[in-house]
Amino acid sequence: MSEKRRGKLEIIADILRSIQSKNGRIKPTHLLYKSNLSHAKLKEYIDVLMKKGMIEEKQEKGKKMFLMKELGYKFLLEFERIKEFSDSFGL
């Protein structure tokens, strides 16, 4: 039985879901554990998401945090709609 590997969009959605589940803000270490990616891979995705304006990095009480932006929420909403659509056709 082979396990299906996550594609790029699924990984992005998982990262955004992890941030969303923590009220839109998460510490980098928590995101690393929740995303199930290597540190290097997570950094690549974080860089892409920041460039695309879906998340931002902020200092809060001297600690680095990742915050979800409006575009991140929109992506998740559309991603879930597309996933439901393709699931309804058994794809």
Protein Blocks (a to p, Z undefined) as FASTA:
>chain_A
ZZddddfklmmmmmmmmmmmnnopacfklmmmmnopafklmmmmmmmmmmnopaccddee
hiacddddfklmmmmmmmmmmmmmmmmnoZZ
